């Protein structure tokens, strides 16, 4: 799709085209298969390019790059050498699927693209509490215990947990009436249990979910155990 059509698609089915604010976030974008129906001057861009939410505003100087999400001016960029180069009337950015750096090009090109779901920021609370105490603390002080509903969110949670004082941190996952559910109501679709675990039938005292701080694995734990925990920031 063109950049504008990709933007419309993402806003209809997700939140927006992807905003990237760090090298870590840029590296999180998954690999995609190269397009095969490419030809002409922009054949290379067509094969390796994936739209991100970066563009120039037609109403202002073309040197001002903004993100589609809330039209926020970009403060972090990963331009390739000699970029941004394109200076047409409609400038948009794509990520090179091989190297990860960014290029400027006409927004009319048909490329694959990345949408995003805007997630609240994660906060590591370095206090040891039971799962229920952690839940109440998050809801009183922040928003809620963290629900990790995607690989990207789970990976960010692991990085956020590097300064935890214990080997596991509470997340907003608990076992209720034969099912694991998130405290915010999200369905449990993405899962990161250890292969050794049988989450469908946890021991009676292991009904709360925790994230291992040195891996991306969830484990069922005793809800009365006192751990650090991850909250969503307001």
Secondary structure, DSSP 8 states (H G I E B T S, - for coil): --HHHHHHHHHHHSSEE----SHHHHHHS------SS--STTHHHHHHEEEEEEEE-TTS-TT-EEESGGG-B-----B-TT-S---SSSEEEEEETTT--EEEEETTS--EE-EE-----EEEEEEEE-HHHHHHHHHHHSSEE----SHHHHHHHHHHGGG-SSSEEEEEEEEETTEEEETT-----S--B-TT--GGG--TT--EEEEETTSS-EEEE-TTS-EEEEEE--
